Amino acid sequence: MSVQEYLDKHMLSRKIEDAVNAAVRAKTPDPVLFISNHMKKAVPSVITKVKARQILDSRGIPTVEVDLFTNKGMFRASVPSGDSTGMYEAVELRDGDKGIYLGNAVTKAVKNINEKISEALVGMDPTVQLQIDQAMIDLDKTEKKTELGANAILAVSIAACKAGAAEKEVPLYKHIADLSGKSNSILPVPAFTVISGGKYSGNSLPIQDILILPTGASRFEEALQMGSETYHHLKAVITEKYGANGCSVGEDGGFTPNISSIREGLDTVKEAISRTGYADKIKIGIDVAATDFCIGTKYDLEFKSPNKSGQNFKSGEDMIQMYKELCIDYPITSIEDPFDKEDWEHSKHFCNLGLCQVVGDDLLMSNPKRIERAINESACNSLLLKINQIGTVTEAIEVVKLAKEGNWGVVVSHRCGETDDSFIADLAVAIGAGQIKAGAPCRGERLAKYNQLLRIEEELGDQAVYAGEDWRSYIAVAWLKVAPLQVIRSQLQLIKISALGLIFCLSVVGGNISLRFLPVSFNQAVGATTPFFTAVFAYLMTMKKEGWVTYVTLIPVVTGVIIASGGEPLFHLFGFIMCIGATAARALKSVLQGILLSSEAERLTSMNLLMYMAPVAVIFLLPAAILMEEGVVGITIALARDDWKFLVYLIFNSALAYFVNLTNFLVTKHTSPLTLQVLGNAKGAVAVVISILIFRNPVSVTGMLGYSLTVAGVILYNEAKKRNV
């Protein structure tokens, strides 16, 4: 083949001409380098080779390192590991030969990468993270990655992510942000480990860690300075109290003085903070790791002590009381794993007190199913994300999305066996976690993460945002700073939201018109038939049936209203029709909002649904109000001018209506629309009594009989639902 034929075959002449023209347009001072880079960019990147090896982590225990090669470079990643592994997390593959590294060697995982994973990924585009991770998951074919090993899969996943960022010529955190669908990058609050205890330390402190969180810093650089200074002041305090031997450090850099109680440890940290002058800017967190000292249903806070007093063998209720007192006496803002990993009841009780952030580690193990359960049961309000527990970058992003849909905080966490890979620093920034737990501000493998965050903040410059006081749930949009903004996914979803807003308006308008013709007591009695309409709409829209006995109990509910209608002295046919219409509209609204809050395909958080629905409702309600109430705008302005309190009442009423609707949406997410409407009849019963006693609405014996029958039907319905019949 001649030179000309070769040039023609590969269209090199045209490509070189394009590169030269680009160099001329750029007026580059180094045309050769520019043309070289331009030609390189013109070639799409593909994975050409994946090579793995066994290295040692920060504890001297083997782990996996991967070099992933593309036609444009080499990208390296290594994975961490923990002391404990749970039954719900992805499985590290170790050799198990006690004669080599005490059974901890990872040569099997390395072999799986070199022989199986490499072959499957060669030729793939490194920017398609989802396909790369899915290819490894399909190759493994097990739920917990036991065939190839989660350590093997994760190492390759991280290396591929780095290669993808390089191909796009963006920093790693920006590439991950693109993968997760986020546009804003947030520098997290670091949770520095300062004192270590628990089952892996030699002191008597029962809990695993005491941490400090510089929430009052203005930048990450300042937060790191606060953490470092406090750490060194703490070293001085420990030396004074316990001697130099107390300054030994644990696996993640926390000091391990001979502390025997939680309060003693907290007092020591509090004294160190006071010496820094940052007392109002640094909060305290504790990692209890209560599973380590849970015996049956009790918690042994003296599990490391040879001479037990018996006074620290506590029930779940005792632990809750202890946490209450600690949160009052110390600036504790976060508690991790306050109860055993299967103690859901006490976790729920404590979380619902709202005293602090409650982080789930052993409780969740980064497992999507356990996260969903914890969200539904309100067992905690923050996820501790350990990427090696889930096994791929894609799956880690998905569990973060799941946590944020539940309005949780996210803490990106290291493991006790770390490497100098700083991937989790970029991950924390990319997903807007707001918090990172990477150990003490010492030891190279811990500082690798913190120093990378310094570099990211420097690179972002004026665009850098430190989570600071918004550390628990940092949101770029000011939507009460508790819910990440969700986008509308389809035209059909938009139509349903608009329909929900319109139906809400119709129920409001119909209800108000009916009140012109019917007394409140009768209006509320008619409203009690909502469960009947809800059952009909729920079946028609979701094909979901209730038990036949449940449907039978709706008969007295409807019959009671019919009887009440015949005995109502102030009965009005048109008002009755409007009231029934408004009731049906409320039922349809409940079913539709239940679908939008719960279905996998269209799930929205309560606040997002309310946010999207509100403008639609306003568009319909304002014209309706103006048409129904002649001169309503002028009257409102006049009343506000005469008495400023009227404006306050109006705003209060609007805010109250908003929170009533929000509460209604939150409840809908956790129950069926039919149950919600039947329980809502309690409000109707109260309204009937108030209407009769206060407004002196006339009522007949027949009317009272009808109301009583409706209430009896509601009670029977509740019993039927309890028994699932």
C-alpha positions in Angstrom: 0.0 0.0 0.0 1.4 3.4 -1.0 1.6 6.4 1.3 -1.2 8.1 -0.7 -3.4 5.0 -0.5 -2.9 4.8 3.2 -3.7 8.5 3.6 -6.9 8.1 1.6 -8.0 5.0 3.4 -7.9 6.6 6.8 -8.9 10.1 5.5 -5.8 11.5 7.1 -5.3 14.4 4.8 -8.7 15.8 5.7 -8.2 15.3 9.4 -4.7 16.9 9.4 -6.1 19.8 7.4 -8.9 20.3 10.0 -6.3 20.2 12.8 -4.1 22.8 11.1 -7.1 25.1 10.4 -8.1 24.8 14.1 -4.5 25.7 15.2 -4.6 28.8 12.9 -8.0 29.9 14.3 -6.7 29.5 17.8 -3.5 31.3 17.0 -1.6 28.8 19.2 2.0 29.5 20.0 2.8 25.8 19.9 1.1 24.4 16.7 2.6 21.0 16.9 1.3 20.4 20.5 -2.1 21.9 19.6 -2.4 19.7 16.4 -1.4 16.6 18.4 -4.0 17.2 21.1 -6.6 18.1 18.5 -6.0 14.8 16.6 -6.2 12.9 19.9 -9.6 14.4 20.7 -10.9 13.4 17.3 -10.4 9.7 18.3 -13.1 8.4 20.6 -11.8 6.8 23.8 -12.3 3.1 24.4 -11.1 0.8 27.1 -8.2 -1.3 25.8 -7.1 -3.2 28.9 -7.8 -3.6 32.6 -5.0 -4.8 34.9 -5.4 -5.5 38.6 -3.0 -6.2 41.4 -3.0 -6.9 45.1 -1.8 -4.0 47.4 -2.1 -3.3 51.1 -4.5 -0.9 52.7 -3.9 1.4 55.7 -4.1 -1.6 58.1 -1.6 -3.7 56.2 -4.4 -5.9 54.9 -4.6 -6.8 51.2 -7.0 -4.9 48.9 -7.5 -4.5 45.1 -5.9 -1.9 42.9 -6.8 -1.5 39.2 -5.1 0.2 36.2 -7.7 0.8 33.5 -6.2 1.7 30.1 -7.8 3.5 27.3 -6.3 4.6 24.0 -5.7 7.9 25.7 -4.1 7.0 29.1 -4.1 4.9 32.2 -6.4 5.5 35.2 -5.9 3.9 38.6 -8.3 3.1 41.5 -8.1 1.2 44.7 -10.8 0.2 47.1 -11.2 0.4 50.9 -12.5 -2.3 53.2 -14.0 -2.4 56.7 -13.5 -4.4 59.8 -17.1 -5.6 59.9 -19.3 -6.7 57.0 -23.0 -7.1 57.2 -25.3 -9.7 55.8 -27.1 -7.1 53.6 -24.1 -5.6 51.9 -22.1 -6.5 48.8 -19.4 -9.2 49.5 -15.7 -8.7 49.3 -14.0 -11.7 47.7 -11.0 -12.9 49.7 -9.0 -16.1 49.2 -9.6 -17.6 52.7 -6.2 -19.3 52.8 -5.1 -18.8 56.5 -1.5 -19.4 55.5 -1.4 -16.3 53.3 -2.2 -12.9 54.8 -4.3 -14.8 57.5 -6.9 -15.6 54.8 -7.2 -12.0 53.7 -5.5 -12.2 50.3 -7.5 -11.0 47.3 -5.7 -12.8 44.4 -9.1 -14.4 43.4 -10.6 -11.0 43.0 -7.5 -9.8 41.0 -7.7 -12.9 38.8 -11.4 -12.2 38.1 -10.5 -8.7 36.9 -7.6 -9.7 34.7 -9.3 -12.7 33.1 -13.1 -12.0 33.1 -13.9 -8.3 33.7 -11.2 -7.0 31.4 -12.4 -9.2 28.5 -16.0 -8.0 29.0 -15.1 -4.3 29.1 -12.4 -4.0 26.3 -13.8 -1.8 23.5 -16.4 0.0 25.7 -16.6 3.8 25.9 -15.5 4.8 29.5 -18.0 7.7 29.6 -21.0 5.2 29.7 -20.7 4.4 33.4 -24.1 2.8 33.6 -23.4 0.3 30.8 -20.0 -0.5 32.3 -21.3 -1.2 35.8 -24.3 -3.2 34.4 -21.9 -5.3 32.3 -20.0 -6.3 35.4 -23.3 -6.9 37.4 -24.6 -9.1 34.5 -21.2 -11.0 34.4 -21.4 -11.6 38.2 -25.1 -12.8 38.2 -25.4 -12.7 42.0 -27.3 -10.2 44.2 -24.4 -9.5 46.5 -21.6 -9.8 43.9 -20.2 -13.0 45.5 -19.0 -14.4 42.2 -16.6 -11.7 41.0 -16.3 -9.9 44.4 -17.6 -6.4 45.2 -14.0 -5.3 45.7 -13.1 -6.3 42.2 -16.2 -4.7 40.6 -15.9 -1.5 42.6 -12.2 -1.0 41.8 -12.9 -1.2 38.0 -16.1 1.0 38.4 -14.1 3.8 40.0 -11.2 3.5 37.5 -13.7 3.7 34.6 -15.3 6.7 36.2 -11.9 8.5 36.3 -11.3 7.5 32.6 -14.8 8.9 31.7 -14.0 12.2 33.3 -10.7 12.4 31.4 -12.4 11.7 28.1 -14.9 14.5 28.7 -12.0 16.7 29.9 -13.7 17.7 33.1 -12.8 17.2 36.8 -13.9 13.9 38.3 -16.5 15.6 40.5 -18.1 17.3 37.5 -18.3 14.0 35.7 -20.0 12.3 38.7 -22.4 15.2 39.0 -23.4 14.7 35.4 -23.9 11.0 36.1 -26.1 11.8 39.0 -28.1 14.6 37.2 -26.9 17.4 39.5 -25.6 20.7 38.4 -24.4 22.3 41.6 -21.3 21.2 43.5 -21.3 21.5 47.3 -18.2 21.3 49.5 -19.2 19.0 52.4 -18.8 19.6 56.1 -16.0 17.2 57.4 -16.9 15.0 60.3 -13.4 14.6 61.9 -12.8 11.6 64.1 -11.0 12.9 67.2 -11.5 10.1 69.9 -11.9 6.4 69.1 -13.5 3.8 71.3 -15.7 0.8 70.7 -14.7 -2.8 70.3 -11.5 -2.0 68.2 -9.8 0.3 70.7 -8.0 -0.6 74.0 -9.8 1.9 76.2 -13.1 1.5 78.0 -15.1 3.9 75.9 -18.1 1.9 74.7 -19.0 4.0 71.6 -17.0 3.8 68.5 -16.1 7.5 67.7 -16.5 11.0 68.9 -16.4 13.5 66.0 -16.3 17.2 65.5 -18.2 19.0 62.7 -17.1 22.6 61.8 -20.5 23.7 60.6 -19.8 27.4 61.4 -16.9 27.7 58.9 -17.4 29.8 55.8 -15.2 27.7 53.5 -13.9 24.1 53.5 -10.4 25.4 53.9 -11.4 27.1 57.2 -13.2 24.0 58.3 -10.1 21.9 57.8 -8.1 24.5 59.8 -10.6 24.3 62.6 -10.5 20.5 62.6 -6.7 20.4 62.6 -6.3 23.0 65.4 -8.9 21.3 67.6 -7.2 18.0 67.0 -3.9 19.4 68.3 -5.5 21.1 71.2 -7.2 17.8 72.1 -3.8 16.1 72.0 -2.6 18.6 74.6 -5.7 18.1 76.8 -5.3 14.3 76.7 -1.6 14.6 77.5 -2.5 16.7 80.6 -5.2 14.4 81.8 -4.0 10.9 80.8 -0.3 11.3 79.9 1.5 10.8 76.6 0.3 7.2 76.3 -3.3 8.5 75.9 -2.3 10.1 72.5 -2.0 6.8 70.7 -4.3 6.7 67.7 -6.8 4.3 66.3 -7.0 3.0 62.7 -8.6 6.2 61.4 -6.5 8.6 63.5 -8.7 9.2 66.5 -7.0 9.4 69.9 -7.6 6.5 72.3 -7.1 7.7 75.9 -8.2 5.6 78.7 -11.7 7.0 78.8 -14.3 5.0 80.6 -17.6 6.8 79.8 -19.2 8.7 77.1 -19.5 11.9 79.1 -15.9 11.8 80.0 -15.0 11.6 76.3 -17.4 14.5 75.5 -16.1 16.7 78.3 -12.5 16.1 77.0 -13.5 17.1 73.4 -15.5 20.1 74.7 -12.5 21.4 76.6 -10.3 21.1 73.5 -12.9 23.0 71.4 -13.1 25.8 74.0 -9.4 26.3 73.8 -9.6 26.9 70.0 -12.1 29.8 70.3 -14.4 28.0 67.9 -17.0 26.9 70.4 -19.9 28.5 68.6 -18.7 27.1 65.2 -18.0 23.4 66.0 -20.7 20.8 66.7 -20.1 17.3 68.1 -21.2 14.0 66.6 -21.0 10.4 68.0 -20.8 7.1 66.3 -22.3 4.7 68.8 -22.1 1.5 66.8 -24.6 0.1 69.3 -24.8 -3.3 67.5 -21.4 -4.1 69.0 -22.7 -4.1 72.5 -26.3 -5.1 72.1 -27.1 -8.3 74.0 -30.6 -9.5 73.2 -32.8 -6.4 73.7 -30.3 -4.7 76.2 -27.3 -2.6 75.7 -24.1 -3.2 77.7 -22.2 0.0 78.0 -19.6 -1.8 80.1 -19.0 -4.6 77.6 -15.2 -3.8 77.6 -14.9 -3.6 81.4 -13.8 -6.7 83.3 -15.5 -5.4 86.5 -19.1 -4.6 85.5 -21.2 -2.6 87.9 -24.4 -3.6 86.3 -25.7 -0.1 86.2 -24.9 0.4 82.6 -26.9 -2.5 81.2 -29.6 -0.4 79.5 -32.9 -1.0 77.8 -33.8 0.8 74.5 -35.9 3.3 76.5 -32.9 3.9 78.8 -30.7 4.6 75.8 -33.2 7.1 74.4 -33.2 8.9 77.7 -29.4 8.9 77.8 -29.3 10.4 74.3 -31.8 13.0 75.3 -29.7 14.1 78.2 -26.5 14.1 76.1 -28.1 16.3 73.4 -29.2 18.8 76.1 -25.8 18.9 77.9 -23.5 18.9 74.8 -23.7 20.5 71.3 -24.4 17.1 69.7 -25.9 17.4 66.3 -25.4 13.9 64.9 -25.7 10.4 66.3 -24.8 7.4 64.2 -26.3 3.9 64.9 -27.8 4.7 68.3 -29.4 1.2 68.4 -28.8 -2.3 67.2 -29.1 -2.9 63.4 -32.4 -4.8 64.0 -33.8 -2.5 66.7 -36.2 -0.7 64.4 -38.7 0.3 67.0 -36.3 2.3 69.2 -34.7 3.8 66.2 -38.0 5.1 65.0 -38.9 6.4 68.4 -35.7 8.3 68.8 -35.6 9.6 65.3 -39.1 11.0 65.7 -38.0 13.1 68.7 -36.2 15.3 66.2 -33.3 16.0 68.6 -30.5 15.6 66.0 -29.4 13.9 62.8 -29.8 10.1 63.2 -27.4 8.4 60.8 -28.0 4.8 59.6 -24.9 2.7 59.1 -25.3 -0.8 60.4 -29.0 -0.2 60.2 -28.9 0.4 56.4 -25.6 -1.0 55.1 -26.2 1.2 52.0 -28.8 -1.4 51.0 -31.6 0.0 48.9 -34.3 -2.3 50.4 -33.3 -1.3 54.0 -33.1 2.3 53.0 -36.7 2.2 51.6 -37.9 0.5 54.8 -36.1 3.1 57.0 -37.7 6.0 55.0 -41.2 4.5 55.2 -40.8 3.8 59.0 -38.8 7.0 59.8 -36.2 4.9 61.5 -33.4 7.5 60.7 -32.9 10.6 58.7 -29.5 10.3 57.1 -27.6 7.7 55.1 -24.0 6.8 55.8 -22.8 5.9 52.3 -20.0 3.4 52.1 -19.5 2.7 48.4 -17.9 -0.7 49.0 -21.1 -1.9 50.6 -23.0 -1.4 47.4 -20.3 -2.2 44.8 -20.5 0.2 41.8 -20.5 4.0 41.2 -23.9 3.8 39.5 -25.6 1.9 42.4 -24.0 4.4 44.9 -25.6 7.3 43.0 -29.0 5.5 43.0 -29.1 5.0 46.7 -28.2 8.6 47.3 -31.1 9.6 45.1 -33.3 7.3 47.1 -32.2 8.9 50.4 -32.7 12.4 49.1 -36.2 11.6 47.8 -36.9 10.7 51.5 -35.6 14.2 52.5 -32.6 12.6 54.2 -29.1 13.9 54.7 -26.2 11.9 53.2 -22.8 11.3 54.8 -20.1 10.0 52.4 -17.9 7.7 54.5 -14.4 6.2 54.5 -13.7 2.7 55.9 -11.2 1.8 58.5 -9.0 0.0 55.9 -8.3 2.9 53.5 -5.9 3.7 50.6 -4.6 6.9 49.2 -7.4 7.0 46.6 -9.4 10.2 47.0 -12.5 9.2 45.0 -15.0 9.7 47.9 -14.0 13.4 48.1 -15.1 14.0 44.5 -18.1 11.9 45.1 -19.2 13.9 48.1 -18.9 17.2 46.2 -20.6 15.8 43.1 -23.8 14.4 44.8 -24.1 17.5 47.1 -23.9 15.2 50.2 -23.2 18.0 52.6 -21.1 15.8 54.8 -18.0 13.6 54.6 -16.6 11.3 57.2 -13.0 10.5 56.4 -11.3 10.1 59.7 -9.0 12.4 61.7 -7.1 15.3 60.2 -3.9 13.2 60.3 -2.6 10.0 58.6 -1.9 10.1 54.8 -4.8 7.9 53.6 -7.3 10.2 55.5 -5.7 13.5 54.5 -5.8 12.3 50.8 -9.5 12.9 50.9 -9.4 16.2 52.8 -6.6 17.6 50.7 -8.5 16.7 47.5 -11.4 18.7 48.8 -9.1 21.7 49.2 -8.0 21.4 45.6 -11.6 21.2 44.4 -12.5 24.3 46.4 -9.6 26.1 44.9 -10.6 25.1 41.4 -14.2 26.2 41.9 -13.0 29.6 43.1 -15.9 32.0 43.5 -18.3 29.2 42.5 -17.3 27.1 45.6 -20.1 26.7 48.1 -19.5 25.2 51.5 -22.5 23.4 53.1 -21.8 24.9 56.5 -25.0 25.4 58.5 -27.0 23.6 55.8 -24.8 20.5 56.2 -27.6 18.0 56.8 -29.6 18.5 53.6 -28.0 21.1 51.4 -30.3 22.1 48.5 -29.4 24.5 45.7 -33.0 25.7 45.4 -34.6 27.5 48.4 -37.5 25.1 48.7 -37.5 25.1 52.5 -34.1 23.5 52.2 -35.4 20.0 52.9 -36.3 18.5 49.5 -34.2 18.1 46.4 -35.9 19.4 43.3 -37.4 16.7 41.1 -38.0 17.3 37.5 -41.3 16.3 35.7 -40.4 13.2 33.8 -43.1 13.0 31.1 -45.9 14.9 29.5 -48.4 12.4 31.1 -47.0 13.2 34.5 -47.5 16.9 33.9 -51.1 16.3 32.8 -51.8 14.3 36.0 -50.3 17.1 38.1 -52.3 19.7 36.3 -55.4 17.6 36.6 -54.7 17.2 40.4 -54.6 21.0 40.7 -57.8 21.5 38.7 -59.6 18.8 40.7 -58.5 20.4 43.9 -59.9 23.7 42.7 -63.2 22.1 41.7 -63.5 20.5 45.2 -62.9 23.9 46.8 -65.3 25.8 44.6 -68.0 23.2 44.8 -67.7 23.0 48.6 -68.0 26.8 48.9 -71.0 27.0 46.7 -72.7 24.2 48.7 -72.2 26.1 51.9 -74.4 28.9 50.5 -77.3 26.5 50.5 -76.6 23.9 53.2 -75.5 24.2 56.9 -72.0 23.1 57.8 -73.3 20.1 59.7 -75.1 18.7 56.7 -72.2 19.6 54.4 -69.8 17.6 56.6 -72.2 14.7 56.7 -72.3 14.5 52.9 -68.5 14.7 53.0 -68.4 11.5 54.9 -69.3 9.6 51.7 -65.8 10.4 50.3 -64.6 6.8 51.1 -67.3 5.5 48.8 -66.2 7.6 45.8 -62.5 6.9 46.7 -63.1 3.1 46.5 -64.7 3.5 43.1 -62.0 5.8 41.7 -59.2 3.6 43.2 -60.6 0.6 41.5 -61.1 2.3 38.2 -57.6 4.0 38.1 -55.4 1.3 39.8 -57.6 -1.8 39.6 -56.7 -2.3 43.2 -59.5 -4.0 45.2 -60.2 -3.9 48.9 -61.7 -6.8 50.8 -65.4 -7.4 50.2 -66.2 -6.8 53.9 -64.5 -3.4 53.6 -66.8 -2.5 50.8 -69.9 -3.7 52.7 -69.0 -1.3 55.6 -69.3 1.6 53.2 -73.1 0.9 52.9 -74.0 2.4 56.3 -71.7 5.4 55.5 -73.7 6.2 52.4 -77.1 5.2 53.8 -76.5 7.5 56.8 -76.1 10.4 54.5 -79.2 9.6 52.5 -81.2 9.4 55.8 -79.7 12.6 57.0 -80.6 14.3 53.7 -84.3 13.3 54.3 -84.3 14.7 57.8 -82.4 17.9 57.1 -84.7 20.9 57.7 -82.6 23.2 55.5 -82.1 20.6 52.6 -81.5 22.2 49.2 -81.2 20.1 46.1 -78.7 22.3 44.1 -76.5 22.7 47.2 -76.7 18.9 47.7 -75.5 18.3 44.1 -72.6 20.7 44.5 -71.7 19.1 47.8 -71.7 15.6 46.3 -69.6 16.9 43.4 -67.1 18.5 45.7 -66.9 15.2 47.7 -66.3 13.2 44.6 -63.6 15.6 43.5 -61.8 15.2 46.9 -61.9 11.5 46.5 -60.5 11.6 43.0 -57.7 14.0 44.2 -56.7 11.5 47.0 -56.4 8.6 44.5 -54.4 10.7 42.0 -52.1 12.2 44.6 -51.5 8.6 45.9 -50.4 7.5 42.5 -48.1 10.5 42.0 -46.5 10.0 45.5 -46.1 6.2 45.4 -45.7 4.8 41.9 -42.2 3.8 40.8 -42.6 5.4 37.4 -43.9 8.8 38.6 -42.9 9.1 42.2 -42.6 12.6 43.5 -41.9 13.8 47.1 -44.8 15.4 48.9 -43.2 18.9 48.7 -42.3 18.6 45.0 -45.9 17.6 44.2 -47.3 20.4 46.2 -44.8 22.9 44.6 -45.9 21.9 41.1 -49.6 21.7 41.9 -49.8 25.1 43.7 -49.4 27.3 40.5 -52.0 25.3 38.7 -54.4 25.7 41.6 -53.8 29.5 41.8 -54.4 29.9 38.1 -57.9 28.3 38.5 -58.8 29.6 41.9 -58.2 33.3 41.4 -60.6 33.7 38.5 -63.1 31.5 40.3 -62.9 33.6 43.4 -63.4 36.8 41.4 -66.4 35.4 39.6 -68.1 34.0 42.7 -67.5 37.0 45.0 -68.2 40.2 43.2 -65.7 42.9 44.3 -63.6 40.5 46.4 -60.3 42.2 45.5 -61.6 45.6 46.5 -63.2 44.3 49.7 -59.9 42.5 50.7 -57.9 45.7 50.1 -60.3 47.8 52.1 -60.4 45.4 55.0 -56.6 45.2 55.1 -56.4 49.1 55.1 -58.9 49.3 58.0 -57.2 46.7 60.1 -53.7 45.3 59.5 -54.6 42.3 61.6 -56.9 41.1 58.8 -53.8 40.7 56.5 -52.1 38.7 59.3 -55.1 36.4 59.6 -55.2 36.0 55.8 -51.6 35.0 55.6 -51.9 32.7 58.6 -54.9 31.0 57.0 -53.0 30.5 53.8 -50.0 29.1 55.6 -52.2 26.8 57.6 -53.9 25.6 54.4 -50.5 24.9 52.9 -49.3 22.8 55.8 -52.6 21.0 56.0 -52.2 20.0 52.4 -48.6 19.1 52.9 -49.5 16.9 55.9 -52.2 15.3 53.8 -49.7 14.5 51.1 -47.2 13.0 53.6 -49.9 10.8 55.0 -51.0 9.7 51.6 -47.6 8.3 50.9 -47.8 5.9 53.7 -51.5 4.7 53.4 -54.2 4.0 50.9 -56.3 6.9 49.6 -59.4 5.1 50.9 -58.1 4.8 54.5 -57.1 8.5 54.4 -60.6 9.6 53.5 -62.3 7.4 56.1 -59.9 8.7 58.8 -60.7 12.2 57.5 -64.3 11.7 58.6 -63.2 12.4 62.1 -62.9 16.0 61.0 -66.4 15.9 59.7 -67.8 14.6 62.9 -66.1 17.4 64.8 -67.4 20.0 62.4 -71.0 18.6 62.8 -70.8 19.0 66.6 -69.3 22.4 66.4 -71.9 23.6 63.8 -74.8 22.4 66.0 -73.4 23.7 69.4 -71.8 27.0 68.3 -73.7 28.1 65.1 -77.0 26.7 66.4 -77.9 25.0 63.1 -81.2 23.2 63.4 -81.1 19.4 63.2 -83.9 16.8 63.3 -84.0 13.4 65.0 -83.9 11.8 61.6 -80.8 13.8 60.7 -79.0 12.8 63.9 -79.9 9.2 63.2 -78.4 9.5 59.7 -75.2 11.1 61.1 -74.9 8.3 63.7 -75.2 5.6 61.1 -72.5 7.2 59.0 -70.1 7.4 62.1 -70.9 3.7 62.8 -70.0 2.8 59.2 -66.7 4.6 59.6 -65.9 2.6 62.8 -66.8 -0.7 61.0 -64.7 0.3 58.1 -61.6 0.8 60.3 -62.1 -2.6 61.9 -62.4 -4.2 58.4 -59.2 -2.6 57.3 -57.3 -3.8 60.4 -58.4 -7.3 59.7 -57.7 -7.1 56.0 -61.2 -8.4 55.1 
